[in-house]
Amino acid sequence: MEASLRGRLYLMYADNDYRFRSAESQQIQPQLDSSFSNMSIWSTFIEPYVEFHYNVDTDWGRWALMSQWHYFAGVNWDKITEGSYGTPEGWRVSNGVQVEYDLANFEQFKPALYSSLKRIDIGHDATSILQTNSYYEAGIGITWANVIDWDFIDTVGVGINFNYGSSLRGGSLLFYINPFNG
């Protein structure tokens, strides 16, 4: 079992420029301008987290159990003329399983079928945005080990991810880099 304490720092910028062209949209422009449209904003977030991994190598590949506990807090600022700048805050707990099934073992690279299943519980500001207290993620893809000769990249891959149970439900295309390393 491995445990680690990590952190992330984000600096983000969003710029929204919308032209109200129809007569109907021009009627609601005063309510939307500078709150939902025609604004720019900077955001800074800090995200400390702790994660636990239990990895098991087998003769057919490997599997892992994982748990991650995240907290985030941030501040928004810039050219918003009315309303609150906002100080988003929240947490998420992710528990899941990963499985990697070796497909072959070539001399130069090692392809594998990768899959994961997670339950994510969320709290504070994230619950109103995602319209839930928890949701699920399932992913499947193909990974290749030893294709890049860099010390910090062991495995790369491509796959799809499905979210269910929140306003983010749907699918995503993913690019994997070291999916078993957190």
N, C-alpha and C positions, 0 to 999 in steps of 0.2 A: 504494500500500500504506500502510495506517495501522497504527500500533502505539501501544498505550497501557498504562500501568501504573495499576491501580486497586486498590481495597480495599473490603471490606464488613465491618461490625461487626453482629453479631446478638445480641439479648437475647431469650431464649425462656423461657416458663413452661409446664409441663405438670402437670396435676392429674388423677389417676386415682382414682376412687371406685367400687369394685366390691363388691357384696353377694353373698356366697356363700350361696345359698338352698337348694340341693339337698344331700342327705346326702353324695353323692359329692364335690361341690366343697368341702364343709366339711372333708373329710378331707385335702385338699391345701392348704387355706388357710394353715397355718403355713409351708409352703415358699414360697408365693407372696406373702404379705403383706409389704409394704415392699421387695420386690425387683422384682416384676412388677405388683403391684396395690396399691391403697390407699396411694398415695404422691404427693407433689408434689415438683417439682424445678425449679430455675432453671438455665439454661445460658447461657453467654456464649461466642461464637465470633468469631474474627477470620479473615478470608479475603482475603489479598492475591493478586492475579492479574495476569497480563500477557496481552494479547490482540492478535492480528494480524488485520486485515481487508484483503482485496483486492476492491474493489468495481468492477464494470464496468456502465456504463449502455449500453443498446442501444436500437434503434428499437422493440422489442417489450416492453421492461421493463428489468430489471436482474438481475444475478446476483452472487454474492459467494462467495469462499472465506474460511474463518475458522479460526483456531486459538486456543484459550484454555488457559492453564496456571494451574491453581488449587492453592493450598495452604491447608489450614484447620487450626486448633488451637483447642481450647476447654477449658472447665472447667465442671463441674456442681456444684451445691451446693443444699442446703436441708434438708428434713425426713427424709432417709433415715437410719434409725436403725442399720442394719447394712449391711455391705458397702462397697465403694469408691464414692466419688463419681464417679470417672471423669474422665479427661482425653482426650477424643476427639481424634484427629489423623489427617490423611490428605491425599491429593492427588487431582486428576483432571485429565486432559488431554482436551480435546474438539476434534475436527477435523471439519469438515463443509462443506457447500455450501448456499446459500440461493438460491432463484429466485423472482422476482416477475414475473408475466406480466400486463401491462396489459389489462384487459377493455374499458375505454372511457375517454373523457376528457371528462367533463361539466364545465360551467363552474365549479360549486361544489365538486365532489369527484371523486376518481379511484379507482374500484374496481379491484382487482387480485387475481389468484389467487396465493397465497403458498405455497411449499413449502420444506421443509428436510430434510436428511438428515445425521446426525451419528454418529460413533463416539466413545464415551467410554471411556477407559482410567482405571481407578481403582487406588488403592493404600492400604496400611496398614489402618486400622480399617474403612474402607468396604467392603473386600472380603468380610469375614465377614458383614456386614449384608446386602449385596446378593448374596452367594453367587456372585461372579464377579470376574474381573479387568478385564472390558470388557463393554460392551453397546451397543446401537444405539437411536437415536431417529429417527423419521420423523414429519413433521407436514405438514398441509395445511390451508389456510384461506382466508378472504376478508379482504382489507384495504381500507381506505378512506383515502386521503390528503386532507388539507385539509378535514376535517369539523369539527375543533375549532380555534378561533381562539386557541390558546395557543402561545407561542413554543417551548416545550420538547416539544410533542407534534406530530409531523408526520403520523403514521399510526396508526390504530387498526384492530383486526380481531378476528375470532373464528375458531377452528379446532379441530382435534383433533390429538392427538399420540399416537403409539404407541411403547412401549418394548418391546424384545425382547432377551433374553439375560441377564436378571437376575431377582431375586426381585420386582422392580417391574414385570415385564412386564404389559402391558395398555394401556389407553387413558386419555386425559385430555382434558377440555375446556379449551381455552386462550383467554385474552383477550390479544391482542397490543397492545403499545404500542411503537412505533418498532422493529419487529423487525430492521431492517437497521442499527440503531445500537448493537448489542451488547446 
